[in-house]
Amino acid sequence: MRITAIVLVGSVGCGLDSSSPDQQTAGRVTSPSVGDVLPGDTEHLALHVAGEYDDPTIELRVQALADPNDLASWRTITSTHADSRGDFALDVGPVDHTQWPIGGVFRLRVVDADDVPLLADDDQTGVVAVVNPSVPPTNREFLIEKPTGSPEETAAYYLAIDAPLTLTDFQARYGFPTGEVSAVYYNNGDLGIGRDMHCVGNTGAIGGSMACYVRNFGTFGGTKEDAITKLVKGTSPFATVAMVYEAPIESPDAIKFMVYGATGALQNEAQLDTHANNVSVPQNCLNCHGGRSSYDGKNHSVLEARFLPFDPNAFVYAGRDDLSFPAQEARFRLLDRMVAGAAAPPGVSELIDGLFPRNDGPFNGAFVPDGWGASPRDARVYREVIAPYCRSCHATFQNGSKDPLAFTTAEGTKQSAELIVSRVCTHGPNGMPAAEQASRAFFASSARALLMAWLGQPGACAP
């Protein structure tokens, strides 16, 4: 069904939101859509531009940024008119690599005779940002937000926390399997491996705190199918990661980390991706488990670490009825309630209550926090950028909405616009997302186009 939009907009030469009652446009761009992912060499890509405009006598100009780093550098590529039905359509391009670098974000708009942009999706600036999919920068390193350690330091840390020497010892110390809750899934969000999770919480064995161990299956960089097959068959895991919370959270080592090898013996290193830039325990764990966490090398202790929420949206499930998400939904609800009770920071608690309402309502996979609900555009950025690639780790920033890096509100997140873009688009080793699995998915998705346009930041963000 054809819809004609009357939208109040202002001059948007800088690509920022503005409005004026004196300027109106009676049209919209329907193709491409904001966030479209267009593969191929950008110098050979032709964009199909289509839309609606009420007056066929008005010339419509298709414009693109001559320089992605200058949001005022709009240059007309071609022009067209709407037909008698009020529709227009044409193929535009190709453009050169200076306007659209390979693997980067490209911006275009359609303006009328008064230089007023036509509406584009829910963006009243009229800017349509699309992206050429890519891999992360070749010099990107992963899990290096926190300094790496050494096998000798890990041994000292294990001694300081009195880590059980074997997985069997760990299970016995913390009361497994009595009262345990388990779940089986493929972690598609940040690790890319199969996981067999076991947790106990609120039991006498651990004094009202929480303990988990998770057996890992598959190969980093391997296929999802292979990992799930090994997970379902229950073959020997290549490693088991264990984590414990013992109150109070303010104490050093309130959260403890241990890794056990294929034989069940405590091991001093743990590889979490194909790059192995950081294999130190507990330092590699701290890159996600606590936004403000740190390691005190002098006292061999972890400070301000946190459990992560279980986000079923980030998981893939085996094709077996008993291992499907519906079959395990109640288990994930219990697991997240354990996390909420393990001194969860505000962002984690809000996420858990949103995914699994306290009134025992069904799982809400489309949850958007109140702080992201002011506009459809904010909500879309949350659902398609923050939720899949950022929130699991960033929700652990301890001050919740008071900490802009917790990403619990749209306005708070925009406060860090320049920092976010510099970390996402940097060509140096230290960038975001910090995990390889998340970073590969992020750069192949629509996320950069949505994020750059929403933040109003310049640049093509091309690796």
C-alpha positions as CSV (number, residue, x, y, z in Angstrom):
1,M,0.0,0.0,0.0
2,R,1.4,3.4,-1.0
3,I,1.8,5.9,1.8
4,T,2.5,9.6,1.3
5,A,4.2,11.2,4.3
6,I,4.1,14.9,5.2
7,V,7.0,15.4,7.5
8,L,8.3,18.6,9.2
9,V,12.0,18.7,8.7
10,G,14.7,21.3,8.6
11,S,18.0,21.9,6.7
12,V,20.1,18.8,7.4
13,G,23.3,19.7,5.6
14,C,25.3,18.5,8.7
15,G,23.3,15.3,9.0
16,L,21.9,16.1,12.4
17,D,18.2,16.1,13.5
18,S,16.4,19.4,13.2
19,S,13.0,20.7,12.4
20,S,11.2,23.8,11.1
21,P,7.5,24.4,10.5
22,D,8.4,26.4,7.4
23,Q,9.8,23.4,5.5
24,Q,7.8,20.4,4.4
25,T,8.3,17.5,2.1
26,A,5.6,15.3,0.7
27,G,7.6,12.2,0.0
28,R,9.8,9.4,1.2
29,V,12.6,7.2,0.1
30,T,11.5,3.5,0.2
31,S,14.7,2.0,-1.2
32,P,17.4,1.5,-0.1
33,S,16.5,1.2,3.6
34,V,18.6,2.4,6.5
35,G,20.9,-0.4,7.5
36,D,20.8,-2.4,4.2
37,V,23.8,-4.6,3.8
38,L,25.2,-4.6,0.3
39,P,28.0,-7.0,-0.5
40,G,30.5,-6.7,-3.4
41,D,33.2,-4.2,-4.6
42,T,31.7,-0.8,-3.9
43,E,33.0,0.7,-7.1
44,H,30.8,-1.8,-9.0
45,L,27.7,-1.5,-6.9
46,A,24.6,0.2,-8.3
47,L,22.0,1.3,-5.8
48,H,18.3,1.0,-6.6
49,V,16.8,4.3,-5.3
50,A,13.0,4.4,-5.1
51,G,10.4,6.3,-3.3
52,E,7.3,8.5,-3.4
53,Y,6.7,12.2,-4.0
54,D,3.4,14.0,-4.6
55,D,4.5,16.5,-7.3
56,P,5.8,15.1,-10.6
57,T,6.9,18.6,-11.7
58,I,9.5,18.9,-9.0
59,E,13.0,17.8,-9.7
60,L,14.3,15.3,-7.1
61,R,18.1,15.1,-6.7
62,V,19.9,12.1,-5.4
63,Q,22.9,13.1,-3.3
64,A,25.8,11.3,-1.6
65,L,28.6,12.5,0.6
66,A,31.7,13.4,-1.4
67,D,33.7,12.8,1.7
68,P,32.4,10.4,4.4
69,N,34.3,12.3,7.0
70,D,32.5,15.5,6.2
71,L,28.7,15.3,6.9
72,A,28.2,18.6,5.0
73,S,29.8,17.4,1.7
74,W,26.6,16.5,-0.1
75,R,27.0,16.2,-3.8
76,T,24.3,15.6,-6.4
77,I,24.9,12.3,-8.3
78,T,21.8,12.4,-10.5
79,S,18.2,13.7,-10.6
80,T,14.8,12.3,-11.4
81,H,11.0,13.1,-11.2
82,A,8.1,11.2,-9.8
83,D,5.7,9.8,-12.3
84,S,2.0,10.6,-12.5
85,R,1.3,8.0,-9.7
86,G,3.8,9.8,-7.4
87,D,6.5,7.1,-7.6
88,F,10.1,7.4,-8.7
89,A,12.8,4.7,-9.2
90,L,16.3,4.7,-10.7
91,D,19.6,3.0,-10.4
92,V,22.4,5.1,-9.0
93,G,26.1,4.6,-9.2
94,P,28.5,3.1,-9.1
95,V,30.5,5.6,-6.9
96,D,34.3,5.6,-6.3
97,H,36.1,4.3,-3.2
98,T,36.6,7.8,-1.8
99,Q,32.8,8.1,-1.4
100,W,32.3,4.5,-0.4
101,P,35.4,2.6,0.8
102,I,35.2,-1.2,0.6
103,G,33.8,-2.5,3.8
104,G,32.4,0.9,4.8
105,V,29.3,2.9,5.4
106,F,27.7,4.9,2.6
107,R,25.2,7.7,3.0
108,L,22.8,9.1,0.5
109,R,19.6,11.2,0.5
110,V,17.0,12.5,-2.0
111,V,16.2,16.2,-1.8
112,D,13.5,18.4,-3.4
113,A,13.9,21.7,-5.1
114,D,14.2,23.5,-1.8
115,D,17.0,21.1,-0.6
116,V,14.6,19.5,1.9
117,P,15.3,15.8,2.2
118,L,12.6,13.2,1.7
119,L,11.9,11.1,4.8
120,A,13.9,7.8,5.0
121,D,12.5,5.1,7.3
122,D,12.2,6.6,10.8
123,D,15.1,9.0,10.2
124,Q,13.7,12.5,9.7
125,T,17.1,13.8,8.6
126,G,16.4,11.8,5.4
127,V,19.8,10.2,5.4
128,V,20.0,6.6,4.3
129,A,23.0,4.8,5.6
130,V,23.9,1.5,4.1
131,V,27.0,-0.7,4.6
132,N,29.3,-2.9,2.7
133,P,29.9,-6.0,4.9
134,S,33.5,-6.7,6.1
135,V,35.6,-8.6,8.5
136,P,37.2,-6.8,11.5
137,P,40.4,-4.9,10.9
138,T,43.2,-7.3,10.2
139,N,45.3,-6.0,13.0
140,R,42.5,-6.2,15.5
141,E,43.3,-8.1,18.7
142,F,40.7,-9.5,21.0
143,L,40.2,-9.6,24.8
144,I,42.9,-7.2,25.5
145,E,40.9,-4.6,27.4
146,K,42.4,-5.9,30.6
147,P,46.2,-6.5,30.8
148,T,47.3,-10.1,30.1
149,G,49.1,-12.2,32.7
150,S,51.3,-15.3,32.7
151,P,51.0,-19.0,33.7
152,E,53.1,-18.2,36.7
153,E,50.7,-15.4,37.8
154,T,47.7,-17.7,37.2
155,A,49.3,-20.3,39.5
156,A,49.7,-17.6,42.2
157,Y,46.1,-16.6,41.7
158,Y,44.8,-20.1,42.0
159,L,46.8,-20.6,45.2
160,A,45.5,-17.3,46.6
161,I,41.8,-18.3,46.0
162,D,42.4,-21.9,47.1
163,A,41.1,-23.2,43.7
164,P,40.1,-26.9,43.7
165,L,42.7,-28.9,41.8
166,T,40.3,-30.9,39.7
167,L,36.8,-30.4,38.3
168,T,35.7,-33.3,40.5
169,D,37.0,-31.5,43.5
170,F,35.2,-28.3,42.4
171,Q,31.9,-30.1,42.1
172,A,32.3,-31.7,45.5
173,R,33.2,-28.4,47.2
174,Y,30.2,-26.6,45.9
175,G,27.6,-29.3,46.3
176,F,27.0,-30.4,42.7
177,P,24.8,-32.0,41.5
178,T,22.3,-31.3,44.4
179,G,20.0,-28.5,43.4
180,E,21.8,-27.7,40.2
181,V,20.1,-26.1,37.2
182,S,21.6,-27.0,33.7
183,A,21.2,-25.8,30.1
184,V,22.6,-26.8,26.8
185,Y,23.2,-24.4,23.9
186,Y,25.6,-23.0,21.3
187,N,26.9,-19.6,22.4
188,N,26.5,-17.6,19.2
189,G,27.0,-14.3,20.8
190,D,30.6,-14.0,21.9
191,L,32.4,-17.4,21.9
192,G,31.1,-19.6,19.0
193,I,31.2,-22.9,20.9
194,G,28.8,-25.4,22.4
195,R,28.2,-25.1,26.2
196,D,26.8,-27.4,28.8
197,M,26.1,-25.1,31.8
198,H,25.6,-26.2,35.4
199,C,24.9,-23.9,38.3
200,V,23.9,-24.0,41.9
201,G,22.7,-21.1,43.9
202,N,21.1,-20.2,47.3
203,T,22.2,-23.5,48.8
204,G,24.0,-24.2,52.1
205,A,26.9,-25.6,50.2
206,I,27.9,-22.1,49.1
207,G,26.4,-20.0,51.8
208,G,23.7,-18.4,49.7
209,S,26.0,-17.5,46.8
210,M,26.4,-19.0,43.4
211,A,28.7,-21.5,41.6
212,C,28.8,-22.6,38.0
213,Y,30.8,-24.8,35.7
214,V,30.4,-25.0,31.9
215,R,31.8,-27.7,29.7
216,N,32.9,-26.4,26.3
217,F,32.5,-28.2,22.9
218,G,33.7,-27.5,19.4
219,T,36.5,-25.5,18.0
220,F,37.1,-21.8,18.0
221,G,36.6,-20.7,14.4
222,G,34.9,-24.0,13.7
223,T,31.3,-24.5,12.5
224,K,28.2,-24.2,14.6
225,E,27.0,-27.6,13.4
226,D,30.2,-29.3,14.5
227,A,30.0,-27.7,18.0
228,I,26.4,-28.7,18.4
229,T,27.0,-32.3,17.3
230,K,29.8,-32.7,19.8
231,L,27.7,-31.0,22.5
232,V,24.7,-33.3,21.9
233,K,26.9,-36.4,21.8
234,G,28.4,-35.5,25.1
235,T,31.9,-36.3,24.0
236,S,34.8,-35.1,26.2
237,P,34.8,-31.2,26.4
238,F,38.0,-29.5,25.4
239,A,37.8,-27.4,28.6
240,T,35.6,-26.5,31.5
241,V,35.3,-23.0,32.9
242,A,34.2,-22.5,36.5
243,M,33.1,-19.4,38.3
244,V,32.0,-18.7,41.9
245,Y,30.3,-15.8,43.7
246,E,30.8,-15.7,47.5
247,A,29.3,-12.7,49.3
248,P,29.8,-9.9,50.0
249,I,30.5,-8.6,46.5
250,E,32.7,-5.8,48.0
251,S,35.3,-8.3,49.0
252,P,38.4,-9.0,46.9
253,D,37.8,-12.3,45.0
254,A,34.1,-12.3,45.7
255,I,34.0,-13.6,42.1
256,K,36.5,-16.4,41.4
257,F,37.5,-18.0,38.0
258,M,39.0,-21.4,37.3
259,V,39.6,-23.4,34.1
260,Y,39.9,-27.1,33.9
261,G,41.4,-29.0,31.0
262,A,40.2,-31.9,29.0
263,T,41.4,-34.3,31.8
264,G,39.6,-32.3,34.5
265,A,42.9,-30.9,36.0
266,L,43.3,-27.2,36.8
267,Q,45.0,-25.4,33.9
268,N,46.8,-22.1,33.8
269,E,45.8,-20.8,30.3
270,A,42.5,-20.8,28.4
271,Q,42.1,-19.8,24.7
272,L,38.8,-18.2,23.9
273,D,39.1,-17.5,20.2
274,T,41.2,-18.2,17.1
275,H,43.7,-15.3,17.8
276,A,44.7,-16.2,21.4
277,N,45.8,-12.7,22.1
278,N,44.9,-13.2,25.8
279,V,44.9,-16.7,27.3
280,S,45.6,-15.6,30.9
281,V,43.3,-16.6,33.7
282,P,41.5,-14.7,35.1
283,Q,42.5,-11.7,33.0
284,N,40.8,-12.9,29.8
285,C,37.6,-13.5,31.7
286,L,37.6,-9.9,33.1
287,N,37.2,-8.5,29.6
288,C,33.5,-9.2,29.8
289,H,32.8,-10.2,33.4
290,G,32.5,-6.8,34.9
291,G,32.9,-3.5,33.0
292,R,34.9,-2.0,35.9
293,S,36.6,-5.2,37.0
294,S,40.3,-5.4,37.5
295,Y,43.1,-7.7,38.6
296,D,45.3,-6.9,41.5
297,G,48.6,-8.5,40.7
298,K,50.2,-7.6,44.0
299,N,47.6,-9.5,46.0
300,H,46.6,-12.0,43.3
301,S,43.0,-11.0,43.5
302,V,40.0,-10.1,41.3
303,L,38.1,-6.9,42.0
304,E,34.5,-5.9,41.0
305,A,33.9,-8.8,38.6
306,R,30.3,-9.9,37.9
307,F,28.3,-12.8,36.5
308,L,26.9,-12.2,33.1
309,P,23.2,-12.6,32.4
310,F,22.0,-15.6,30.3
311,D,20.6,-14.1,27.1
312,P,18.7,-16.7,25.2
313,N,18.7,-14.5,22.1
314,A,22.4,-15.0,21.9
315,F,22.2,-18.8,21.8
316,V,21.4,-21.4,19.2
317,Y,19.8,-24.6,20.2
318,A,20.1,-28.2,19.1
319,G,17.5,-29.7,16.8
320,R,16.1,-32.0,19.5
321,D,12.9,-31.4,21.3
322,D,14.3,-31.7,24.8
323,L,17.1,-29.3,24.0
324,S,15.0,-26.6,22.3
325,F,14.6,-23.2,23.9
326,P,11.0,-23.8,24.9
327,A,12.0,-27.0,26.6
328,Q,14.8,-25.1,28.5
329,E,13.0,-21.8,29.0
330,A,12.2,-22.5,32.7
331,R,15.9,-23.4,33.3
332,F,17.2,-20.2,31.8
333,R,14.7,-18.3,34.0
334,L,16.1,-19.9,37.1
335,L,19.7,-19.4,35.9
336,D,19.1,-15.7,35.4
337,R,17.4,-15.4,38.8
338,M,20.6,-16.9,40.3
339,V,22.6,-14.2,38.5
340,A,20.3,-11.5,39.7
341,G,20.8,-12.7,43.2
342,A,24.6,-12.7,42.8
343,A,25.0,-9.0,43.4
344,A,24.0,-8.2,39.9
345,P,24.6,-4.5,38.8
346,P,21.6,-2.4,37.8
347,G,22.0,-3.0,34.1
348,V,22.1,-6.8,34.5
349,S,19.1,-6.8,36.8
350,E,17.1,-4.6,34.4
351,L,17.9,-6.9,31.5
352,I,17.0,-10.1,33.4
353,D,13.7,-8.6,34.6
354,G,13.0,-7.5,31.0
355,L,13.8,-10.9,29.5
356,F,12.1,-12.9,32.2
357,P,9.4,-10.8,33.9
358,R,9.1,-11.3,37.7
359,N,5.4,-12.1,37.3
360,D,6.4,-15.3,35.6
361,G,5.3,-13.9,32.2
362,P,6.7,-15.6,29.1
363,F,10.2,-14.9,27.9
364,N,10.3,-11.5,26.2
365,G,13.0,-11.7,23.5
366,A,12.0,-8.3,22.1
367,F,12.7,-6.5,25.4
368,V,13.7,-2.8,25.1
369,P,14.6,-0.9,28.3
370,D,12.6,2.2,29.1
371,G,15.7,4.3,28.4
372,W,15.6,3.2,24.8
373,G,11.9,3.5,24.2
374,A,11.5,7.2,23.4
375,S,11.4,6.7,19.6
376,P,11.2,3.8,17.1
377,R,14.7,4.7,15.9
378,D,16.2,4.4,19.4
379,A,14.4,1.1,19.9
380,R,15.7,-0.3,16.6
381,V,19.3,0.7,17.5
382,Y,18.9,-1.1,20.8
383,R,17.4,-4.3,19.2
384,E,19.8,-4.5,16.2
385,V,23.1,-3.1,17.6
386,I,23.2,-3.0,21.4
387,A,21.3,-6.2,22.2
388,P,23.2,-8.6,19.9
389,Y,26.7,-7.1,20.1
390,C,27.1,-5.0,23.2
391,R,24.7,-5.5,26.1
392,S,25.8,-8.7,27.6
393,C,29.2,-7.2,28.7
394,H,28.2,-3.6,28.9
395,A,25.3,-4.3,31.2
396,T,27.9,-5.2,33.9
397,F,29.2,-1.7,34.3
398,Q,28.4,-1.3,38.0
399,N,26.6,2.1,38.1
400,G,23.9,1.2,35.6
401,S,22.2,4.2,34.0
402,K,24.6,6.5,35.7
403,D,27.5,5.0,33.7
404,P,27.1,5.8,30.0
405,L,29.1,2.7,29.1
406,A,26.4,0.5,30.6
407,F,24.3,1.5,27.5
408,T,21.1,1.4,29.6
409,T,19.7,4.6,28.0
410,A,19.8,6.0,24.5
411,E,20.8,9.5,25.7
412,G,23.4,8.1,28.0
413,T,24.9,6.1,25.2
414,K,25.0,9.2,22.9
415,Q,27.2,10.9,25.5
416,S,29.9,8.5,24.4
417,A,29.3,8.9,20.7
418,E,32.9,9.8,19.7
419,L,34.4,7.2,22.0
420,I,32.1,4.5,20.6
421,V,32.9,5.3,17.0
422,S,36.6,5.5,17.7
423,R,36.6,2.1,19.3
424,V,34.4,0.4,16.7
425,C,36.1,1.9,13.7
426,T,39.7,2.1,14.9
427,H,42.4,0.5,12.8
428,G,44.5,-0.3,15.9
429,P,44.5,-3.5,17.8
430,N,42.3,-2.4,20.6
431,G,38.7,-2.1,19.3
432,M,35.1,-3.1,19.9
433,P,33.4,-5.5,20.1
434,A,36.2,-7.0,22.2
435,A,35.4,-10.7,21.5
436,E,36.2,-12.2,18.1
437,Q,32.9,-14.0,17.6
438,A,30.9,-10.8,18.3
439,S,33.2,-8.6,16.2
440,R,33.0,-10.8,13.1
441,A,29.2,-10.9,13.3
442,F,29.1,-7.1,14.0
443,F,31.2,-6.2,10.9
444,A,29.1,-8.4,8.6
445,S,25.8,-6.9,9.8
446,S,23.9,-3.7,9.4
447,A,25.1,-2.5,12.8
448,R,27.7,0.0,11.7
449,A,25.3,1.8,9.3
450,L,22.6,2.0,12.0
451,L,25.1,3.1,14.7
452,M,26.9,5.7,12.7
453,A,23.7,7.3,11.4
454,W,22.0,7.3,14.8
455,L,25.0,8.8,16.6
456,G,25.4,11.4,13.8
457,Q,29.1,10.7,13.5
458,P,31.2,11.1,10.4
459,G,33.4,8.5,8.8
460,A,32.9,5.3,6.7
461,C,34.0,3.0,9.5
462,A,35.8,0.8,6.9
463,P,38.5,-1.6,8.3
